[in-house]
Amino acid sequence: MADETGGAPAGPTRAGFVALIGAPNAGKSTLLNQLVGAKVSIVSRKVQTTRTQVRGIAMSGAAQIIFVDTPGIFQPKRRLDRAMVTSAWGGATDADLIGVLIDVERYDNEENTRLLEKLAELKQPKFLILNKIDTIAKDKLLEITAKVNAQGSFETTFMIAALTGYGVKDILAWLETRLPLGPWLYPEDQISDAPLRFLAAEITREKIFERLHDELPYRSTVETEQWQQRPDGSVRIEQTIYVEREGQRKIVLGEGGQTIKAIGQKARVEIAEAAETTVHLFLFVKVRENWSDDPARYREMGLEFPKG
C-alpha cells in the first residue's frame, strides 16, 4: 500500500529490471502490454517487429518492475538483424532476472534451441513463461513443460495466454519478492521510459504492418520529424515513413492516397490516447535507398550500428 501522499509504501520497497526474451513472435510485446496494463510496445503478426529495447513499468505491491521487451532472438543475416539481436542480448545481460518466453505451438524449433543454449552462459536467475497454453491439450502441455525445463535452469514456470491476460498476474506476484531491495526508479504513475515521439512512431509503424502485412517488405521505418504543441493544447505531429524503393512508396500511399489515409486515421487515435490530448497527424512517405546501412537511422531507433 502506498502512503497517504501517494508515494512509495512506508515499508521496504523493491525495484529491478526483468528482461523478456524469446524467439520472434513468441508474444513478448503482447505480454509486456498485459503486465503494464497499457500499450507500451507495438504488436504485429509480422516477425521481428520489435527492433530495440522497450521498457514498460509495472507496480505490484511494494515492487516496481521494469520489464524490458527485447527484439526476438533469431539467426541474423543482415546488418539490421545483427543490431537487433545484439540489442536483445544486451537487454538480457543488464537485467536482474530473465523471463524466457516460449510459444508452446513452436517450442521445439531451432530458434528456441539456440536461445536456450545461449542463455546457459548468462548468470542471472531465469524463469520460464509458456505462452498460448489455451491452444493445446493439457497432457501435451505437461510434456512440453518437462522437455523445456530439462534444457534450461529455471527457478519456476508460468503458463499463460498473453492475448487474454490469463496467468499474467501470477508473474507479477512472484516478481514482487524476487527483485532487489531499493527505492523505486521511476514515478509511481509512469508506465514507460520511451519518449512520446518514439512511441508515436512505433504506433504508426504498427498500423503500417497491420494494413500491409504481406505487401510491404520488413525494412521500412517511421520517424517523428515534428512535435508541435499548439495553443489549444493539441499537438501537431509530422512523421515520415521511409522505404527503400519507389514501388514500396506507392504501396504505402495506395490508390488516391487511401492506404496512407487509413493508416494515419488508426495511428492518430492511439497516439492521442498515449499523449492524452487531441492529435493532428500528418504522414509523408519518402524513398531512402539502403537506409538500413545508415548509422544515423540506427541511432534514431536506439540501436548500435554494427560494422562490417
C-alpha positions as CSV (number, residue, x, y, z in Angstrom):
1,M,0.0,0.0,0.0
2,A,1.2,3.5,-0.8
3,D,1.3,6.1,1.9
4,E,-1.4,8.9,2.1
5,T,0.7,11.2,0.0
6,G,0.6,8.7,-2.9
7,G,4.3,8.0,-2.8
8,A,6.2,4.8,-2.0
9,P,5.0,2.5,0.8
10,A,6.2,3.1,4.3
11,G,7.9,-0.3,4.4
12,P,10.8,-1.6,2.3
13,T,10.4,-1.2,-1.5
14,R,11.9,-3.2,-4.3
15,A,12.9,-2.3,-7.9
16,G,14.6,-4.0,-10.7
17,F,14.8,-4.9,-14.4
18,V,13.3,-8.0,-15.9
19,A,14.2,-8.9,-19.5
20,L,11.6,-10.6,-21.6
21,I,13.5,-12.7,-24.2
22,G,12.4,-15.2,-26.8
23,A,12.1,-16.1,-30.5
24,P,10.3,-13.7,-32.9
25,N,6.6,-13.7,-32.5
26,A,6.6,-15.6,-29.2
27,G,4.3,-12.9,-27.8
28,K,6.7,-10.7,-25.8
29,S,5.2,-7.4,-26.8
30,T,1.7,-8.6,-26.1
31,L,2.8,-9.9,-22.7
32,L,4.6,-6.7,-21.8
33,N,1.4,-4.7,-22.6
34,Q,-0.6,-7.0,-20.3
35,L,1.9,-6.8,-17.5
36,V,2.0,-3.0,-17.6
37,G,-1.7,-2.7,-18.2
38,A,-1.3,-0.3,-21.1
39,K,0.2,-0.3,-24.6
40,V,3.9,0.4,-24.5
41,S,5.1,-1.9,-27.2
42,I,3.7,-2.5,-30.7
43,V,2.3,-5.8,-31.7
44,S,2.2,-7.3,-35.2
45,R,1.9,-10.7,-36.9
46,K,5.0,-9.7,-38.8
47,V,8.1,-11.3,-37.3
48,Q,10.8,-9.2,-35.7
49,T,8.6,-6.1,-35.2
50,T,10.3,-5.0,-32.0
51,R,13.7,-3.6,-33.1
52,T,15.1,-2.2,-29.9
53,Q,14.6,-2.5,-26.2
54,V,11.3,-1.1,-25.0
55,R,10.8,-0.7,-21.2
56,G,7.4,-1.0,-19.6
57,I,7.0,-0.2,-15.9
58,A,4.6,-2.2,-13.7
59,M,3.7,-1.7,-10.0
60,S,3.0,-4.8,-7.9
61,G,2.7,-4.3,-4.1
62,A,5.9,-2.6,-2.9
63,A,7.8,-3.5,-6.0
64,Q,8.4,-1.5,-9.2
65,I,9.1,-3.9,-12.0
66,I,10.8,-2.5,-15.1
67,F,10.2,-5.0,-17.9
68,V,12.5,-4.9,-21.0
69,D,10.9,-6.1,-24.2
70,T,13.7,-7.2,-26.4
71,P,13.8,-7.9,-30.2
72,G,13.2,-11.6,-31.0
73,I,16.3,-13.8,-31.0
74,F,16.9,-15.3,-34.4
75,Q,19.8,-16.1,-36.8
76,P,20.9,-12.7,-38.2
77,K,21.5,-12.3,-41.9
78,R,21.7,-8.6,-42.4
79,R,23.2,-5.6,-40.7
80,L,19.8,-4.6,-39.1
81,D,19.3,-8.1,-38.0
82,R,22.6,-8.2,-36.2
83,A,21.9,-4.9,-34.5
84,M,18.6,-6.2,-33.2
85,V,20.0,-9.4,-31.8
86,T,22.8,-7.5,-30.2
87,S,20.2,-5.3,-28.5
88,A,18.3,-8.3,-27.3
89,W,21.3,-10.0,-25.7
90,G,22.3,-6.6,-24.2
91,G,18.9,-6.3,-22.5
92,A,19.2,-9.8,-21.0
93,T,22.8,-9.2,-19.8
94,D,21.9,-6.0,-18.0
95,A,18.7,-7.3,-16.3
96,D,18.3,-8.6,-12.7
97,L,16.1,-11.5,-13.9
98,I,15.4,-13.0,-17.3
99,G,11.9,-14.2,-18.3
100,V,12.2,-16.7,-21.2
101,L,9.0,-16.7,-23.3
102,I,8.3,-19.7,-25.5
103,D,5.3,-20.2,-27.7
104,V,4.1,-23.8,-26.9
105,E,3.0,-24.3,-30.5
106,R,6.6,-23.9,-31.7
107,Y,8.6,-24.9,-28.7
108,D,10.9,-27.3,-30.4
109,N,12.2,-25.1,-33.3
110,E,15.8,-24.3,-34.0
111,E,15.5,-20.7,-32.7
112,N,14.4,-21.9,-29.2
113,T,17.2,-24.5,-29.1
114,R,19.8,-21.9,-29.9
115,L,18.2,-19.4,-27.4
116,L,18.3,-21.9,-24.5
117,E,21.9,-22.9,-25.3
118,K,23.0,-19.2,-25.3
119,L,21.0,-18.4,-22.1
120,A,23.0,-21.0,-20.2
121,E,26.0,-18.6,-20.5
122,L,24.2,-15.9,-18.5
123,K,24.4,-15.9,-14.8
124,Q,21.1,-14.1,-13.9
125,P,18.2,-16.1,-12.4
126,K,15.8,-17.2,-15.1
127,F,12.1,-18.1,-15.2
128,L,10.2,-19.8,-17.9
129,I,6.9,-18.5,-19.4
130,L,5.0,-20.8,-21.7
131,N,2.6,-18.8,-23.8
132,K,-0.5,-19.7,-25.8
133,I,-1.4,-22.6,-23.4
134,D,-5.0,-22.3,-24.4
135,T,-4.1,-23.8,-27.9
136,I,-3.0,-27.3,-26.8
137,A,-4.2,-30.2,-24.7
138,K,-3.2,-30.4,-21.0
139,D,-1.2,-33.6,-21.3
140,K,0.8,-32.2,-24.2
141,L,1.4,-29.0,-22.2
142,L,2.9,-31.0,-19.3
143,E,5.1,-32.9,-21.8
144,I,6.4,-29.6,-23.2
145,T,7.0,-28.2,-19.7
146,A,9.1,-31.1,-18.8
147,K,11.1,-31.0,-22.1
148,V,11.9,-27.3,-21.9
149,N,12.8,-27.3,-18.2
150,A,15.2,-30.2,-19.0
151,Q,17.0,-27.8,-21.5
152,G,17.4,-24.9,-19.1
153,S,17.8,-24.0,-15.4
154,F,14.6,-22.1,-14.4
155,E,13.5,-21.1,-11.0
156,T,9.9,-21.5,-11.8
157,T,7.5,-21.9,-14.8
158,F,4.4,-19.8,-15.6
159,M,1.7,-21.0,-18.0
160,I,-0.1,-18.1,-19.7
161,A,-2.2,-16.8,-22.5
162,A,-0.8,-13.4,-23.2
163,L,-3.5,-12.4,-25.6
164,T,-6.2,-12.7,-22.9
165,G,-4.0,-12.0,-19.9
166,Y,-4.5,-15.4,-18.3
167,G,-1.8,-16.1,-15.8
168,V,-0.1,-12.7,-16.1
169,K,-0.9,-11.6,-12.5
170,D,0.9,-14.7,-11.2
171,I,4.1,-13.4,-12.8
172,L,3.8,-10.0,-11.1
173,A,3.1,-11.6,-7.7
174,W,6.2,-13.8,-7.9
175,L,8.5,-11.0,-9.1
176,E,7.4,-8.9,-6.1
177,T,9.6,-10.9,-3.8
178,R,12.4,-11.6,-6.3
179,L,13.6,-8.0,-7.1
180,P,16.4,-6.3,-5.2
181,L,15.5,-4.2,-2.2
182,G,15.8,-0.5,-3.1
183,P,13.9,2.7,-4.0
184,W,11.7,3.0,-7.0
185,L,13.5,4.2,-10.1
186,Y,10.6,5.9,-11.8
187,P,7.5,7.9,-10.6
188,E,4.7,5.6,-9.5
189,D,2.4,6.5,-12.4
190,Q,4.9,6.2,-15.2
191,I,4.4,3.2,-17.5
192,S,7.3,3.5,-19.8
193,D,10.6,5.3,-20.3
194,A,10.2,5.7,-24.0
195,P,9.7,9.3,-25.2
196,L,6.3,10.0,-26.7
197,R,7.9,10.9,-30.0
198,F,9.3,7.3,-30.2
199,L,6.1,5.7,-29.1
200,A,4.1,7.7,-31.7
201,A,6.5,6.5,-34.5
202,E,6.2,2.9,-33.2
203,I,2.4,3.1,-33.3
204,T,2.4,4.3,-36.9
205,R,4.8,1.5,-37.8
206,E,2.4,-1.0,-36.2
207,K,-0.5,0.4,-38.3
208,I,1.6,0.0,-41.4
209,F,2.3,-3.6,-40.7
210,E,-1.4,-4.3,-39.9
211,R,-2.5,-2.8,-43.2
212,L,0.3,-4.0,-45.4
213,H,1.4,-7.2,-43.7
214,D,2.4,-9.2,-46.8
215,E,2.8,-6.3,-49.3
216,L,5.5,-4.2,-47.6
217,P,9.0,-5.5,-47.0
218,Y,10.2,-5.8,-43.4
219,R,12.7,-2.9,-43.9
220,S,10.6,0.2,-43.5
221,T,10.8,2.7,-40.7
222,V,9.0,5.7,-39.3
223,E,10.5,8.8,-37.7
224,T,8.7,11.6,-35.9
225,E,10.1,14.7,-37.5
226,Q,8.0,17.4,-35.7
227,W,6.0,17.5,-32.5
228,Q,4.5,20.9,-32.1
229,Q,2.3,21.9,-29.1
230,R,-0.5,24.2,-30.2
231,P,-2.1,27.0,-28.1
232,D,-5.3,25.0,-27.7
233,G,-3.3,22.1,-26.0
234,S,-3.5,19.9,-29.1
235,V,-0.4,18.5,-30.8
236,R,0.6,18.7,-34.5
237,I,2.8,15.7,-35.4
238,E,4.6,15.2,-38.7
239,Q,6.0,11.7,-39.4
240,T,8.0,10.4,-42.3
241,I,7.7,6.8,-43.4
242,Y,10.9,5.7,-45.1
243,V,11.0,2.9,-47.6
244,E,13.8,1.7,-49.9
245,R,12.1,1.6,-53.3
246,E,9.7,3.8,-55.2
247,G,7.4,0.8,-55.7
248,Q,7.1,0.5,-51.9
249,R,6.3,4.2,-51.6
250,K,3.3,3.6,-54.0
251,I,2.1,0.7,-51.9
252,V,2.1,2.7,-48.7
253,L,0.3,5.6,-50.4
254,G,-2.3,3.4,-52.0
255,E,-4.6,4.4,-54.8
256,G,-5.6,8.0,-54.4
257,G,-3.8,8.1,-51.1
258,Q,-6.4,5.8,-49.5
259,T,-3.9,3.5,-47.8
260,I,-1.9,6.1,-46.0
261,K,-5.1,7.9,-45.0
262,A,-6.4,4.8,-43.3
263,I,-3.0,4.2,-41.6
264,G,-3.0,7.7,-40.4
265,Q,-6.5,7.6,-39.0
266,K,-5.8,4.5,-36.9
267,A,-2.4,5.7,-35.7
268,R,-3.9,9.1,-34.7
269,V,-6.4,7.6,-32.4
270,E,-3.8,5.5,-30.5
271,I,-1.3,8.3,-30.4
272,A,-3.9,10.7,-29.0
273,E,-4.6,8.1,-26.2
274,A,-0.9,7.9,-25.4
275,A,-0.4,11.7,-25.5
276,E,-3.7,12.3,-23.6
277,T,-4.6,15.2,-26.0
278,T,-6.0,15.9,-29.4
279,V,-3.5,14.9,-32.2
280,H,-3.2,16.3,-35.7
281,L,-1.1,13.7,-37.5
282,F,0.5,14.3,-40.9
283,L,2.2,11.4,-42.7
284,F,4.7,11.6,-45.5
285,V,6.4,8.8,-47.4
286,K,9.9,9.1,-48.7
287,V,12.3,6.7,-50.5
288,R,15.7,6.4,-48.8
289,E,17.6,3.7,-50.5
290,N,19.7,1.5,-48.2
291,W,18.5,3.3,-45.1
292,S,19.4,0.1,-43.2
293,D,23.1,0.9,-43.9
294,D,22.9,4.4,-42.5
295,P,24.3,4.8,-38.9
296,A,22.0,7.8,-38.2
297,R,18.9,5.6,-38.7
298,Y,20.2,3.1,-36.1
299,R,20.8,5.9,-33.6
300,E,17.2,7.1,-34.2
301,M,16.0,3.5,-33.4
302,G,18.2,3.2,-30.3
303,L,20.5,0.6,-31.9
304,E,24.2,0.3,-32.2
305,F,25.4,0.3,-35.8
306,P,27.2,-3.0,-36.5
307,K,30.3,-2.5,-38.6
308,G,31.2,-4.8,-41.4
